[in-house]
Amino acid sequence: MDAAEAICAAGDIEATDILDLLTQLVDKSLVAVEAHGQEARYRMLETVRQYGWGRLLEAGEAAAVRRRHLEWFLNLAERADPELRGSSQRVWLERLLADHDNLRVALESSRADETEPEVGLRLAGALLWFWFIRAHTREGREWLEGALSRGRGASAPARAKALSGAGTMAWRLDDYESASARLEEGIGLFQQLGDKWGLGLALHFLAHVAMARGDFKGAASRFEESVASFRDAGDDWGRAYSLGCLASAVRNEGNYDRAGALYEESVALFRNLGDRSWVVDPLAGLAAVAEKQGQHRRAVALAEEGLRLAREMGHSSSTAIALSRLGQMVFRGGDYQRALALFQESLVLRRTLGSREGVARSLVGLASVALAQARPEHAARLFGAAEAMRDLVNAPLPPADRVDYERQLAALQKELDETTFAAAWAEGRAMTLEQAIEYALAPDVY
């Protein structure tokens, strides 16, 4: 109703007339009304919508209505942006999900209007976290890159934010060269602007690029810069976010004591903020540290808490991480069937997210299950497919995971003669992404 009043009131129609007009249209079955929780939402059949759009065009009012529509949904996206990083995330996610198609129409309108490139950059930049959380990675990257190509004359703040967003999406899609270029350009602008918060976020994702490439020392250094920048900005959420990821860089180097302390600090900050969504990732990391330190029961409890919260909050990427982490815990505890289900669910999610590196992680988990279930040839194909995925994006296995990985490969090579092992491994490496995923999901592999 708020959107209808803001967008449709013009000329002889006052905002106070909208409810009565909508009621008349509902009574005539031209508009349908639906309950969405506490809110009523209105929609039209496609044929009615097309007819109405035609009348707007005939009346010469289409451009003005589209402009008001764009302004309304730009305002909504910019209000939602900071709320997606905090305790109100779920409420705002649901609001944006309900208006996802309206947001797409607004983005189309911004693309069509070449006179104000700033608006398109602002709208795409404001939707970064929505796309990030809901795994609309490719779509988000396309909108951000398109807005950047049209908005070269836009203000530095709008360009810096969109550059950071485009770099983040490129990282999620394993395009590390583009990610680095976009993020470094954004960092330069944020430094010129003195924007400590924006700088902290761009440094955070540049650190993720370094970590994906296996440069854990470089990643840790960038995350430390990010923590400092968020501290200077007075933002505890950003500090908690980067502390948790700094812990992961440190853990991947094998320093579990420091990693555990950093994860604890991140979890405490998120909990003080009442944030039940972003606390998931440091909880998963803390579970991994507990497992490495021989605290299996605590590791499983932490991993299960993280997965429950990730599901509750609808956070796709965190759910994929939590599923994989819990899969590792229960696998080490000997529950192979549950581990299989968890790894397969994580694999399906990671296919949606579009990350080959993430897919490789799930494939390694499934290869471990196949080996434990006395299916060594299947395990060799899955290990080979995982290696091919990593090679494609130049994402080496972290040192902290290499000991277990090499132990499993040694066990696998004892189960197969050299010729059979090499043939199965080569078959796995030759699989496309979709072929590897379909193979890993097949019931007769385990």
C-alpha positions as CSV (number, residue, x, y, z in Angstrom):
1,M,0.0,0.0,0.0
2,D,2.8,2.4,0.8
3,A,4.4,1.8,-2.6
4,A,1.1,2.1,-4.4
5,E,0.4,5.5,-2.7
6,A,3.9,6.8,-3.5
7,I,4.0,5.6,-7.1
8,C,0.4,5.9,-8.3
9,A,-0.6,9.2,-6.7
10,A,-0.3,12.0,-9.3
11,G,-2.4,14.6,-11.0
12,D,-6.0,14.3,-9.9
13,I,-5.2,11.2,-7.7
14,E,-4.2,11.9,-4.1
15,A,-2.4,9.4,-1.9
16,T,-5.6,9.2,0.2
17,D,-7.5,8.0,-2.8
18,I,-5.4,4.9,-3.4
19,L,-7.0,2.5,-0.9
20,D,-10.5,3.2,-2.3
21,L,-9.3,2.8,-5.9
22,L,-7.6,-0.5,-5.1
23,T,-10.6,-1.7,-3.2
24,Q,-12.7,-1.0,-6.3
25,L,-10.3,-2.9,-8.5
26,V,-10.2,-5.9,-6.1
27,D,-14.1,-5.9,-6.2
28,K,-14.0,-6.1,-10.0
29,S,-11.3,-8.9,-9.9
30,L,-8.8,-6.8,-11.8
31,V,-6.5,-6.8,-8.8
32,A,-6.0,-9.7,-6.3
33,V,-5.1,-9.1,-2.7
34,E,-3.0,-11.6,-0.7
35,A,-1.9,-11.8,2.9
36,H,1.9,-11.9,3.5
37,G,2.2,-12.2,7.3
38,Q,0.9,-8.9,8.8
39,E,0.9,-7.2,5.4
40,A,-1.6,-7.2,2.5
41,R,0.0,-7.2,-1.0
42,Y,-1.7,-6.6,-4.3
43,R,-1.0,-8.2,-7.7
44,M,-2.5,-8.3,-11.2
45,L,-2.8,-11.1,-13.8
46,E,-0.2,-10.6,-16.5
47,T,-2.8,-9.8,-19.1
48,V,-4.3,-7.0,-16.9
49,R,-0.8,-5.7,-16.2
50,Q,0.0,-5.5,-19.9
51,Y,-3.3,-3.8,-20.6
52,G,-2.6,-1.2,-17.9
53,W,0.9,-0.6,-19.1
54,G,-0.5,0.0,-22.6
55,R,-2.9,2.6,-21.2
56,L,0.0,4.4,-19.4
57,L,1.9,4.6,-22.6
58,E,-1.1,6.0,-24.5
59,A,-1.5,8.6,-21.8
60,G,2.1,9.6,-22.0
61,E,2.5,8.9,-18.2
62,A,4.7,5.7,-18.4
63,A,8.1,7.5,-18.0
64,A,6.9,9.5,-14.9
65,V,5.4,6.4,-13.3
66,R,8.6,4.4,-13.9
67,R,10.7,7.2,-12.4
68,R,8.5,7.2,-9.2
69,H,8.7,3.4,-9.1
70,L,12.5,3.6,-9.4
71,E,12.8,6.2,-6.7
72,W,10.6,4.2,-4.3
73,F,12.6,1.0,-4.7
74,L,15.9,2.8,-4.6
75,N,14.8,4.2,-1.2
76,L,13.7,0.7,-0.1
77,A,17.0,-0.9,-1.1
78,E,19.1,1.9,0.6
79,R,17.0,1.5,3.8
80,A,17.4,-2.3,3.7
81,D,21.2,-2.2,3.0
82,P,22.5,-1.6,6.6
83,E,19.7,-3.7,8.1
84,L,21.0,-6.8,6.3
85,R,24.0,-6.6,8.5
86,G,22.4,-6.9,11.9
87,S,19.7,-8.4,14.1
88,S,16.9,-7.3,11.7
89,Q,18.3,-9.1,8.8
90,R,15.5,-11.7,8.4
91,V,12.7,-9.1,8.4
92,W,14.5,-7.1,5.7
93,L,15.4,-10.1,3.6
94,E,11.8,-11.2,3.5
95,R,10.8,-7.6,2.5
96,L,13.3,-7.6,-0.4
97,L,12.3,-11.1,-1.4
98,A,8.7,-10.1,-1.6
99,D,9.7,-7.2,-3.9
100,H,12.4,-9.0,-5.9
101,D,10.6,-8.6,-9.2
102,N,9.9,-4.9,-8.4
103,L,13.6,-4.4,-7.7
104,R,14.5,-6.0,-11.1
105,V,12.1,-3.7,-12.8
106,A,13.7,-0.7,-11.0
107,L,17.1,-1.9,-12.1
108,E,15.8,-2.1,-15.7
109,S,14.5,1.4,-15.4
110,S,17.9,2.6,-14.2
111,R,19.5,1.0,-17.1
112,A,17.1,2.6,-19.6
113,D,17.7,6.1,-18.1
114,E,21.1,7.2,-19.4
115,T,20.7,10.8,-18.0
116,E,21.3,9.7,-14.4
117,P,23.8,6.9,-14.1
118,E,24.2,7.6,-10.4
119,V,20.8,6.1,-9.6
120,G,21.7,2.8,-11.2
121,L,25.0,2.6,-9.3
122,R,23.3,3.4,-6.0
123,L,20.6,0.8,-6.5
124,A,23.0,-2.0,-7.5
125,G,25.4,-1.0,-4.7
126,A,22.6,-1.1,-2.1
127,L,21.5,-4.6,-3.2
128,L,24.9,-6.2,-2.7
129,W,24.1,-7.9,0.6
130,F,20.7,-9.1,-0.6
131,W,22.4,-10.8,-3.6
132,F,25.2,-12.1,-1.4
133,I,23.0,-13.7,1.2
134,R,20.5,-15.1,-1.2
135,A,23.1,-16.5,-3.6
136,H,22.0,-14.4,-6.6
137,T,25.7,-14.1,-7.4
138,R,25.7,-14.1,-11.2
139,E,22.7,-11.8,-11.4
140,G,24.2,-9.4,-8.9
141,R,27.5,-9.2,-10.7
142,E,25.8,-8.5,-14.1
143,W,23.8,-5.6,-12.6
144,L,26.8,-4.2,-10.8
145,E,29.1,-4.4,-13.9
146,G,26.4,-2.9,-16.1
147,A,25.9,0.0,-13.7
148,L,29.6,0.6,-13.6
149,S,30.0,0.6,-17.3
150,R,27.2,3.2,-17.6
151,G,28.2,5.2,-14.6
152,R,31.7,6.4,-15.3
153,G,30.7,10.0,-14.6
154,A,28.9,9.2,-11.3
155,S,30.1,10.3,-7.9
156,A,33.1,8.7,-6.2
157,P,31.1,7.3,-3.3
158,A,28.6,5.5,-5.6
159,R,31.4,4.1,-7.8
160,A,33.5,3.0,-4.9
161,K,30.5,1.0,-3.4
162,A,29.6,-0.6,-6.7
163,L,33.3,-1.5,-7.4
164,S,33.5,-3.2,-4.0
165,G,30.3,-5.0,-4.7
166,A,31.4,-6.1,-8.2
167,G,34.7,-7.4,-6.8
168,T,32.9,-9.3,-4.1
169,M,30.6,-11.0,-6.6
170,A,33.7,-11.8,-8.8
171,W,35.4,-13.4,-5.8
172,R,32.3,-15.5,-5.1
173,L,32.4,-16.8,-8.7
174,D,36.1,-17.6,-8.5
175,D,37.2,-14.9,-10.9
176,Y,40.1,-13.7,-8.8
177,E,41.8,-11.5,-11.4
178,S,38.6,-9.4,-11.9
179,A,37.9,-9.4,-8.1
180,S,41.3,-8.0,-7.3
181,A,41.1,-5.3,-10.0
182,R,37.7,-4.1,-8.9
183,L,38.4,-4.2,-5.2
184,E,41.7,-2.4,-5.5
185,E,40.1,0.3,-7.6
186,G,37.4,0.6,-4.9
187,I,40.0,0.8,-2.1
188,G,41.7,3.7,-3.9
189,L,38.5,5.6,-4.0
190,F,37.6,4.8,-0.4
191,Q,41.0,6.0,0.7
192,Q,40.5,9.3,-1.2
193,L,37.1,9.8,0.4
194,G,38.3,8.9,3.9
195,D,35.5,6.3,4.1
196,K,36.8,3.9,6.8
197,W,33.8,1.6,6.6
198,G,33.9,1.2,2.9
199,L,37.6,0.7,3.0
200,G,37.3,-2.0,5.7
201,L,34.8,-3.9,3.6
202,A,36.8,-3.8,0.4
203,L,40.0,-4.9,2.3
204,H,37.9,-7.7,3.8
205,F,37.0,-9.2,0.4
206,L,40.5,-8.6,-1.1
207,A,41.7,-10.7,1.8
208,H,39.3,-13.4,0.8
209,V,40.8,-13.3,-2.7
210,A,44.3,-13.8,-1.2
211,M,43.0,-16.7,0.9
212,A,41.3,-18.4,-2.1
213,R,44.7,-18.3,-3.9
214,G,46.4,-19.9,-0.9
215,D,48.2,-16.7,0.3
216,F,47.2,-17.1,4.0
217,K,49.8,-14.7,5.3
218,G,48.7,-12.0,2.8
219,A,45.1,-12.7,3.7
220,A,45.7,-12.4,7.4
221,S,47.5,-9.0,6.8
222,R,44.6,-7.7,4.8
223,F,42.0,-8.9,7.4
224,E,44.0,-7.1,10.1
225,E,43.9,-3.9,8.1
226,S,40.2,-4.4,7.7
227,V,39.7,-4.9,11.4
228,A,41.6,-1.7,12.1
229,S,39.6,0.2,9.5
230,F,36.3,-0.9,11.0
231,R,37.6,-0.1,14.4
232,D,38.4,3.5,13.2
233,A,34.9,3.7,11.8
234,G,33.4,2.7,15.2
235,D,31.6,-0.3,13.7
236,D,31.5,-3.5,15.8
237,W,29.7,-5.5,13.2
238,G,32.4,-5.0,10.6
239,R,35.1,-5.7,13.2
240,A,33.3,-9.0,14.2
241,Y,33.0,-10.0,10.5
242,S,36.7,-9.4,9.8
243,L,37.9,-11.0,13.0
244,G,36.1,-14.2,12.2
245,C,37.7,-14.3,8.7
246,L,41.1,-13.4,10.1
247,A,40.7,-16.4,12.4
248,S,40.1,-18.6,9.3
249,A,43.3,-17.3,7.6
250,V,45.2,-18.1,10.8
251,R,43.5,-21.5,11.2
252,N,44.5,-22.4,7.6
253,E,48.1,-21.8,8.6
254,G,47.7,-24.3,11.5
255,N,47.7,-21.8,14.4
256,Y,44.7,-23.2,16.2
257,D,45.2,-21.4,19.5
258,R,45.2,-17.9,18.0
259,A,42.4,-18.9,15.6
260,G,40.2,-20.1,18.5
261,A,40.7,-16.8,20.4
262,L,39.8,-14.8,17.3
263,Y,36.7,-16.8,16.6
264,E,35.6,-16.4,20.3
265,E,36.1,-12.7,20.0
266,S,34.0,-12.6,16.8
267,V,31.2,-14.7,18.2
268,A,31.1,-12.6,21.4
269,L,30.8,-9.3,19.4
270,F,28.0,-10.7,17.1
271,R,26.1,-12.0,20.2
272,N,26.4,-8.6,21.9
273,L,24.9,-7.1,18.7
274,G,22.0,-9.6,18.8
275,D,23.1,-10.9,15.4
276,R,21.9,-14.5,14.9
277,S,22.9,-14.6,11.2
278,W,26.5,-13.5,10.8
279,V,27.6,-15.4,13.9
280,V,27.2,-18.6,12.0
281,D,30.5,-18.5,10.1
282,P,32.7,-17.9,13.2
283,L,30.7,-20.7,15.0
284,A,31.6,-23.1,12.1
285,G,35.3,-22.0,12.4
286,L,35.2,-22.5,16.2
287,A,33.8,-26.0,15.6
288,A,36.8,-26.8,13.2
289,V,39.3,-25.6,15.8
290,A,37.6,-27.7,18.5
291,E,37.8,-30.8,16.3
292,K,41.5,-30.2,15.6
293,Q,42.1,-29.9,19.4
294,G,40.4,-33.2,20.1
295,Q,37.1,-31.8,21.5
296,H,34.8,-33.8,19.2
297,R,31.6,-33.4,21.2
298,R,32.0,-29.6,21.5
299,A,32.9,-29.4,17.8
300,V,29.6,-31.2,16.8
301,A,27.5,-29.1,19.2
302,L,29.0,-25.8,17.7
303,A,28.6,-27.1,14.1
304,E,25.0,-28.0,14.8
305,E,24.2,-24.7,16.3
306,G,25.7,-22.9,13.4
307,L,23.7,-25.0,10.9
308,R,20.5,-24.4,12.8
309,L,21.0,-20.6,12.8
310,A,22.0,-20.5,9.1
311,R,18.9,-22.4,8.1
312,E,16.7,-20.1,10.3
313,M,18.1,-17.0,8.8
314,G,18.0,-18.2,5.2
315,H,21.7,-17.5,4.6
316,S,22.6,-19.7,1.7
317,S,26.4,-19.4,1.7
318,S,26.6,-19.8,5.5
319,T,24.3,-22.8,5.3
320,A,26.6,-24.5,2.7
321,I,29.7,-23.9,5.0
322,A,27.9,-25.1,8.1
323,L,26.6,-28.3,6.3
324,S,30.1,-29.1,5.1
325,R,31.6,-28.4,8.5
326,L,29.1,-30.6,10.3
327,G,29.6,-33.3,7.7
328,Q,33.3,-33.4,8.5
329,M,32.5,-33.7,12.2
330,V,30.1,-36.6,11.9
331,F,32.3,-38.3,9.4
332,R,35.1,-38.4,11.8
333,G,32.7,-39.7,14.4
334,G,31.9,-42.6,12.1
335,D,28.3,-41.7,11.0
336,Y,28.9,-42.0,7.3
337,Q,25.2,-41.9,6.2
338,R,24.6,-38.6,8.0
339,A,27.9,-37.2,6.6
340,L,26.8,-38.3,3.1
341,A,23.5,-36.4,3.4
342,L,25.2,-33.3,4.7
343,F,27.9,-33.2,2.1
344,Q,25.4,-33.8,-0.7
345,E,23.1,-31.0,0.6
346,S,26.1,-28.6,0.7
347,L,27.1,-29.6,-2.8
348,V,23.6,-28.7,-4.1
349,L,23.8,-25.3,-2.4
350,R,27.3,-24.6,-3.7
351,R,26.2,-25.4,-7.3
352,T,23.6,-22.6,-6.8
353,L,26.2,-20.3,-5.4
354,G,28.4,-20.8,-8.4
355,S,31.7,-21.4,-6.7
356,R,33.9,-24.2,-8.1
357,E,36.2,-23.9,-5.0
358,G,33.1,-24.6,-2.8
359,V,32.0,-27.5,-5.0
360,A,35.5,-28.9,-4.6
361,R,35.2,-28.9,-0.8
362,S,32.0,-30.8,-0.9
363,L,33.4,-33.3,-3.5
364,V,36.3,-34.0,-1.2
365,G,33.9,-34.8,1.7
366,L,31.9,-37.1,-0.5
367,A,35.1,-38.8,-1.7
368,S,36.0,-39.5,1.9
369,V,32.6,-41.1,2.4
370,A,32.9,-43.3,-0.7
371,L,36.4,-44.4,0.5
372,A,35.0,-45.2,4.0
373,Q,32.2,-47.2,2.4
374,A,34.7,-49.4,0.5
375,R,34.0,-47.7,-2.9
376,P,37.6,-46.8,-3.8
377,E,37.1,-46.3,-7.6
378,H,34.3,-43.9,-7.0
379,A,36.3,-42.1,-4.3
380,A,39.2,-41.7,-6.8
381,R,36.9,-40.2,-9.4
382,L,35.5,-37.7,-6.9
383,F,39.0,-36.7,-5.6
384,G,40.1,-36.2,-9.2
385,A,37.0,-34.1,-10.0
386,A,37.7,-32.0,-6.9
387,E,41.3,-31.4,-7.9
388,A,40.2,-30.3,-11.4
389,M,37.8,-27.8,-9.9
390,R,40.5,-26.3,-7.7
391,D,43.0,-26.2,-10.7
392,L,40.5,-24.3,-12.8
393,V,40.3,-21.4,-10.4
394,N,43.8,-21.7,-9.0
395,A,42.6,-22.4,-5.5
396,P,45.1,-24.6,-3.7
397,L,44.1,-26.8,-0.7
398,P,44.8,-25.0,2.6
399,P,47.7,-26.4,4.6
400,A,45.5,-27.1,7.6
401,D,43.4,-29.5,5.4
402,R,46.4,-31.1,3.6
403,V,47.4,-33.7,6.3
404,D,43.9,-35.3,6.3
405,Y,43.7,-35.1,2.5
406,E,47.1,-36.8,1.9
407,R,46.3,-39.4,4.5
408,Q,43.1,-40.3,2.7
409,L,44.9,-40.4,-0.7
410,A,47.5,-42.8,0.7
411,A,44.7,-45.0,2.0
412,L,43.0,-44.9,-1.4
413,Q,46.2,-45.8,-3.2
414,K,46.5,-48.9,-1.0
415,E,43.0,-50.0,-2.1
416,L,43.6,-49.8,-5.9
417,D,46.4,-50.9,-8.2
418,E,48.3,-48.1,-9.9
419,T,46.6,-48.5,-13.3
420,T,43.0,-48.5,-11.8
421,F,43.8,-45.6,-9.6
422,A,45.2,-43.5,-12.4
423,A,42.3,-44.3,-14.7
424,A,39.6,-43.4,-12.2
425,W,41.4,-40.2,-11.2
426,A,41.7,-39.2,-14.8
427,E,38.0,-39.9,-15.4
428,G,37.2,-37.6,-12.5
429,R,39.4,-34.8,-13.7
430,A,37.8,-35.0,-17.1
431,M,34.3,-34.4,-15.8
432,T,32.6,-31.0,-16.3
433,L,31.2,-29.2,-13.3
434,E,27.7,-30.5,-13.9
435,Q,28.9,-34.1,-14.6
436,A,30.9,-34.1,-11.4
437,I,27.9,-32.9,-9.4
438,E,25.5,-35.4,-10.9
439,Y,28.0,-38.2,-10.3
440,A,28.4,-37.1,-6.7
441,L,24.7,-37.1,-6.1
442,A,24.1,-40.6,-7.7
443,P,22.9,-43.1,-5.1
444,D,25.0,-46.0,-6.4
445,V,28.3,-44.2,-5.8
446,Y,28.3,-44.9,-2.0
